[in-house]
Amino acid sequence: DVGGWTDTWFGSPGRVCHVAVGPGVEVRASIVRRSPEGPVHLIAPDIGVDQFVGPGGAPEAPTWATPRPGRHPLLEHAIAAVIGDVDLPAELGIELHITSQVPAGASLGTSAAVLVAVLGALDALVAGGKRLPVELAVLAHQVETVRAGREAGVQDQWAAAVGGVGLLAIGPYPEVRHEAIAMAPRAAAELEDRLVTVVFGPHDSSLVHAQVINAMVGCGGPEHDRARTALRRLSTLAGDAAAALADGEIDQWAEVLVASTEAQRDLHAGLIGPAHQAAIDASRSAGATGWKVNGAGGDGGSLTVVAAPGGRDA
């Protein structure tokens, strides 16, 4: 996610170079006989979810604007965004089964991938499957920011929806222009052989988010100027990352990842936590040529490492 933070309402306009990787998220949707407990049976064993979802609000006038039971707003609002516009026969329901091979809280865009997959599966099942990938990306972002009221940039949803390697130009937020980057098979195989992901576990990044936002919307001063300079640097590096991948220059891309991590540190020191730094130091000692802290850093999330050729085991 080189260029991350420049895809937000407070950090745009900007650019992000994304690389969609797997294994990731799978969603299966099927028509079943409706249960008295609700029209949609949501099953996500990886996060311990097994519940029924339906329209909420007053019993005499239920509405999908406030889906119940309210335990997992992102998932429930994603369901509502599609089902709320469909006349599902009273005797029929939907079973929605979600699996993910990515640990929760890994800062790898997993929640956005889940939203895109849920929307795509439901759209295909009951709404004619007419939504294009870019429309699923836009709808997923709206679900997260408008319906569920969360802070989110636009890059994760687009990477999940369009896949592959791409360069996103953001501005004015939340508008996106996407350019696919075609990688040569040799370069893609090399990337496959050299990428290592180090996951530190879930964490609460809200404090770091709030501090970055405060620096950006503040009325000038050294902190604001430093943050704005870092964001411009990140946007430039996104273009450099896209160019390196288009040319199949994996080591050059790895150098961009290192520069991007340092630009993140300039944006906010808390984005590079002690665990990230320890893993960076260990990776460097093991011959790695590049590394990138993913997401909001802090005391969790993940680190992407580019091993030396043939050096993944080390």
TITI-325261 format. One record per residue (C-alpha): residue in three letters; x, y, z; residue number from 1. Coordinates in steps of 0.02 Angstrom, whole numbers. Layout:
<recs>
['ALA', [X, Y, Z], NUM] ...
</recs>
This chain:
<recs>
['ASP', [0, 0, 0], 1] ['VAL', [134, 126, -48], 2] ['GLY', [50, 295, -34], 3] ['GLY', [-67, 244, 105], 4] ['TRP', [-143, 391, 203], 5] ['THR', [-153, 495, 42], 6] ['ASP', [-318, 407, 1], 7] ['THR', [-411, 483, 149], 8] ['TRP', [-523, 634, 168], 9] ['PHE', [-385, 723, 264], 10] ['GLY', [-234, 663, 164], 11] ['SER', [-292, 671, -17], 12] ['PRO', [-266, 709, -158], 13] ['GLY', [-140, 571, -175], 14] ['ARG', [-90, 407, -255], 15] ['VAL', [-77, 229, -194], 16] ['CYS', [10, 80, -275], 17] ['HIS', [-74, -80, -218], 18] ['VAL', [-29, -263, -236], 19] ['ALA', [-173, -383, -207], 20] ['VAL', [-112, -547, -131], 21] ['GLY', [-184, -712, -76], 22] ['PRO', [-242, -825, -1], 23] ['GLY', [-375, -708, 61], 24] ['VAL', [-562, -701, 90], 25] ['GLU', [-698, -815, 22], 26] ['VAL', [-885, -784, 37], 27] ['ARG', [-1019, -909, -13], 28] ['ALA', [-1201, -854, -23], 29] ['SER', [-1347, -973, -50], 30] ['ILE', [-1537, -969, -47], 31] ['VAL', [-1613, -1070, 97], 32] ['ARG', [-1780, -1084, 185], 33] ['ARG', [-1802, -931, 295], 34] ['SER', [-1780, -952, 482], 35] ['PRO', [-1897, -868, 606], 36] ['GLU', [-1741, -788, 680], 37] ['GLY', [-1706, -681, 526], 38] ['PRO', [-1688, -679, 338], 39] ['VAL', [-1497, -693, 332], 40] ['HIS', [-1394, -823, 424], 41] ['LEU', [-1217, -753, 442], 42] ['ILE', [-1080, -878, 479], 43] ['ALA', [-898, -823, 499], 44] ['PRO', [-807, -956, 601], 45] ['ASP', [-638, -869, 594], 46] ['ILE', [-706, -729, 705], 47] ['GLY', [-833, -832, 800], 48] ['VAL', [-989, -762, 715], 49] ['ASP', [-1148, -864, 696], 50] ['GLN', [-1301, -752, 698], 51] ['PHE', [-1457, -701, 603], 52] ['VAL', [-1467, -529, 524], 53] ['GLY', [-1625, -433, 483], 54] ['PRO', [-1700, -259, 472], 55] ['GLY', [-1700, -165, 637], 56] ['GLY', [-1791, -18, 710], 57] ['ALA', [-1969, -19, 773], 58] ['PRO', [-2055, -190, 758], 59] ['GLU', [-2202, -111, 667], 60] ['ALA', [-2089, -30, 537], 61] ['PRO', [-1925, -127, 522], 62] ['THR', [-1792, -49, 411], 63] ['TRP', [-1628, -108, 334], 64] ['ALA', [-1558, 66, 373], 65] ['THR', [-1524, -1, 548], 66] ['PRO', [-1493, -188, 531], 67] ['ARG', [-1502, -297, 685], 68] ['PRO', [-1432, -363, 799], 69] ['GLY', [-1294, -232, 789], 70] ['ARG', [-1152, -343, 846], 71] ['HIS', [-1048, -331, 687], 72] ['PRO', [-1098, -168, 602], 73] ['LEU', [-984, -184, 450], 74] ['LEU', [-1051, -355, 402], 75] ['GLU', [-1231, -312, 443], 76] ['HIS', [-1229, -150, 344], 77] ['ALA', [-1147, -238, 195], 78] ['ILE', [-1291, -363, 196], 79] ['ALA', [-1417, -222, 212], 80] ['ALA', [-1341, -124, 68], 81] ['VAL', [-1392, -262, -54], 82] ['ILE', [-1538, -350, 29], 83] ['GLY', [-1625, -186, 71], 84] ['ASP', [-1654, -155, -116], 85] ['VAL', [-1718, -331, -155], 86] ['ASP', [-1893, -405, -133], 87] ['LEU', [-1846, -574, -60], 88] ['PRO', [-1995, -693, -51], 89] ['ALA', [-2059, -713, 127], 90] ['GLU', [-2021, -899, 135], 91] ['LEU', [-1841, -882, 74], 92] ['GLY', [-1683, -833, 166], 93] ['ILE', [-1498, -821, 133], 94] ['GLU', [-1352, -913, 211], 95] ['LEU', [-1190, -815, 204], 96] ['HIS', [-1029, -907, 245], 97] ['ILE', [-866, -807, 264], 98] ['THR', [-692, -880, 282], 99] ['SER', [-525, -790, 287], 100] ['GLN', [-348, -857, 290], 101] ['VAL', [-283, -686, 346], 102] ['PRO', [-273, -658, 535], 103] ['ALA', [-388, -524, 602], 104] ['GLY', [-304, -356, 632], 105] ['ALA', [-160, -389, 512], 106] ['SER', [-176, -217, 429], 107] ['LEU', [-189, -302, 260], 108] ['GLY', [-358, -233, 207], 109] ['THR', [-451, -388, 265], 110] ['SER', [-609, -299, 320], 111] ['ALA', [-622, -213, 151], 112] ['ALA', [-595, -379, 62], 113] ['VAL', [-735, -455, 166], 114] ['LEU', [-852, -311, 124], 115] ['VAL', [-815, -322, -62], 116] ['ALA', [-838, -511, -61], 117] ['VAL', [-1002, -502, 37], 118] ['LEU', [-1071, -369, -79], 119] ['GLY', [-1014, -464, -234], 120] ['ALA', [-1085, -630, -175], 121] ['LEU', [-1254, -556, -127], 122] ['ASP', [-1262, -453, -287], 123] ['ALA', [-1231, -610, -389], 124] ['LEU', [-1358, -711, -290], 125] ['VAL', [-1509, -596, -278], 126] ['ALA', [-1476, -434, -374], 127] ['GLY', [-1431, -496, -547], 128] ['GLY', [-1242, -483, -529], 129] ['LYS', [-1243, -318, -624], 130] ['ARG', [-1123, -220, -514], 131] ['LEU', [-951, -197, -590], 132] ['PRO', [-795, -216, -482], 133] ['VAL', [-774, -27, -472], 134] ['GLU', [-954, -11, -414], 135] ['LEU', [-924, -141, -279], 136] ['ALA', [-770, -42, -223], 137] ['VAL', [-870, 119, -208], 138] ['LEU', [-1015, 33, -119], 139] ['ALA', [-897, -54, 4], 140] ['HIS', [-818, 112, 48], 141] ['GLN', [-990, 190, 73], 142] ['VAL', [-1041, 46, 186], 143] ['GLU', [-889, 72, 296], 144] ['THR', [-889, 262, 304], 145] ['VAL', [-1070, 315, 282], 146] ['ARG', [-1178, 171, 343], 147] ['ALA', [-1060, 109, 479], 148] ['GLY', [-982, 280, 516], 149] ['ARG', [-799, 227, 518], 150] ['GLU', [-640, 311, 459], 151] ['ALA', [-572, 232, 300], 152] ['GLY', [-472, 275, 148], 153] ['VAL', [-524, 208, -22], 154] ['GLN', [-374, 101, -70], 155] ['ASP', [-417, -61, 20], 156] ['GLN', [-588, -77, -61], 157] ['TRP', [-519, -43, -234], 158] ['ALA', [-374, -165, -215], 159] ['ALA', [-495, -302, -160], 160] ['ALA', [-621, -266, -298], 161] ['VAL', [-507, -245, -449], 162] ['GLY', [-366, -359, -391], 163] ['GLY', [-192, -373, -460], 164] ['VAL', [-67, -231, -457], 165] ['GLY', [-127, -54, -486], 166] ['LEU', [-100, 131, -463], 167] ['LEU', [-243, 230, -388], 168] ['ALA', [-257, 419, -409], 169] ['ILE', [-370, 491, -273], 170] ['GLY', [-449, 662, -284], 171] ['PRO', [-559, 743, -246], 172] ['TYR', [-592, 615, -110], 173] ['PRO', [-672, 488, -126], 174] ['GLU', [-657, 487, -316], 175] ['VAL', [-531, 362, -386], 176] ['ARG', [-450, 335, -555], 177] ['HIS', [-374, 161, -571], 178] ['GLU', [-232, 108, -685], 179] ['ALA', [-192, -77, -694], 180] ['ILE', [-7, -121, -691], 181] ['ALA', [36, -271, -798], 182] ['MET', [179, -371, -723], 183] ['ALA', [283, -490, -828], 184] ['PRO', [258, -673, -776], 185] ['ARG', [442, -682, -726], 186] ['ALA', [424, -533, -609], 187] ['ALA', [262, -600, -535], 188] ['ALA', [346, -767, -499], 189] ['GLU', [493, -678, -419], 190] ['LEU', [373, -577, -310], 191] ['GLU', [286, -738, -260], 192] ['ASP', [453, -815, -211], 193] ['ARG', [519, -667, -112], 194] ['LEU', [371, -594, -16], 195] ['VAL', [358, -631, 171], 196] ['THR', [221, -561, 284], 197] ['VAL', [255, -542, 470], 198] ['VAL', [94, -523, 572], 199] ['PHE', [102, -451, 747], 200] ['GLY', [-81, -465, 793], 201] ['PRO', [-232, -351, 814], 202] ['HIS', [-216, -181, 894], 203] ['ASP', [-311, -20, 922], 204] ['SER', [-247, 108, 796], 205] ['SER', [-376, 241, 838], 206] ['LEU', [-256, 347, 940], 207] ['VAL', [-127, 355, 800], 208] ['HIS', [-265, 391, 675], 209] ['ALA', [-329, 534, 782], 210] ['GLN', [-155, 608, 801], 211] ['VAL', [-120, 601, 613], 212] ['ILE', [-288, 681, 575], 213] ['ASN', [-257, 816, 705], 214] ['ALA', [-88, 856, 625], 215] ['MET', [-168, 869, 453], 216] ['VAL', [-318, 977, 497], 217] ['GLY', [-224, 1089, 619], 218] ['CYS', [-197, 1269, 569], 219] ['GLY', [-17, 1262, 513], 220] ['GLY', [137, 1244, 620], 221] ['PRO', [287, 1127, 611], 222] ['GLU', [184, 970, 645], 223] ['HIS', [62, 1009, 504], 224] ['ASP', [202, 1054, 382], 225] ['ARG', [296, 894, 422], 226] ['ALA', [141, 788, 397], 227] ['ARG', [97, 873, 232], 228] ['THR', [276, 849, 168], 229] ['ALA', [270, 665, 216], 230] ['LEU', [106, 640, 124], 231] ['ARG', [176, 721, -33], 232] ['ARG', [325, 605, -20], 233] ['LEU', [212, 453, -1], 234] ['SER', [111, 502, -155], 235] ['THR', [271, 520, -257], 236] ['LEU', [333, 351, -196], 237] ['ALA', [171, 270, -254], 238] ['GLY', [215, 318, -432], 239] ['ASP', [391, 253, -408], 240] ['ALA', [324, 87, -343], 241] ['ALA', [207, 68, -492], 242] ['ALA', [348, 105, -615], 243] ['ALA', [464, -22, -533], 244] ['LEU', [331, -159, -538], 245] ['ALA', [286, -118, -718], 246] ['ASP', [470, -138, -763], 247] ['GLY', [484, -300, -664], 248] ['GLU', [619, -224, -552], 249] ['ILE', [581, -307, -386], 250] ['ASP', [737, -243, -297], 251] ['GLN', [694, -66, -352], 252] ['TRP', [518, -91, -285], 253] ['ALA', [593, -154, -122], 254] ['GLU', [694, 7, -106], 255] ['VAL', [533, 106, -129], 256] ['LEU', [454, 7, 13], 257] ['VAL', [596, 56, 129], 258] ['ALA', [580, 239, 80], 259] ['SER', [392, 228, 106], 260] ['THR', [414, 160, 281], 261] ['GLU', [531, 304, 324], 262] ['ALA', [403, 428, 253], 263] ['GLN', [273, 348, 366], 264] ['ARG', [391, 375, 513], 265] ['ASP', [403, 559, 463], 266] ['LEU', [213, 568, 456], 267] ['HIS', [199, 500, 633], 268] ['ALA', [332, 410, 736], 269] ['GLY', [199, 295, 810], 270] ['LEU', [168, 216, 639], 271] ['ILE', [329, 117, 659], 272] ['GLY', [314, 22, 823], 273] ['PRO', [451, -66, 921], 274] ['ALA', [398, -237, 856], 275] ['HIS', [404, -174, 677], 276] ['GLN', [578, -104, 703], 277] ['ALA', [639, -266, 781], 278] ['ALA', [571, -364, 633], 279] ['ILE', [650, -241, 511], 280] ['ASP', [819, -260, 597], 281] ['ALA', [804, -450, 595], 282] ['SER', [751, -451, 412], 283] ['ARG', [896, -339, 364], 284] ['SER', [1016, -457, 454], 285] ['ALA', [939, -603, 359], 286] ['GLY', [976, -519, 192], 287] ['ALA', [808, -439, 153], 288] ['THR', [813, -300, 23], 289] ['GLY', [653, -210, 73], 290] ['TRP', [514, -194, 202], 291] ['LYS', [353, -98, 226], 292] ['VAL', [249, -71, 382], 293] ['ASN', [66, -98, 335], 294] ['GLY', [-82, 4, 393], 295] ['ALA', [-73, 111, 548], 296] ['GLY', [75, 22, 627], 297] ['GLY', [81, 53, 813], 298] ['ASP', [92, -103, 920], 299] ['GLY', [14, -226, 797], 300] ['GLY', [-29, -250, 614], 301] ['SER', [101, -322, 497], 302] ['LEU', [263, -298, 402], 303] ['THR', [290, -347, 220], 304] ['VAL', [468, -406, 187], 305] ['VAL', [554, -431, 19], 306] ['ALA', [681, -569, 45], 307] ['ALA', [841, -582, -57], 308] ['PRO', [825, -698, -208], 309] ['GLY', [816, -873, -139], 310] ['GLY', [821, -804, 38], 311] ['ARG', [641, -822, 94], 312] ['ASP', [679, -962, 219], 313] ['ALA', [812, -854, 302], 314] 
</recs>
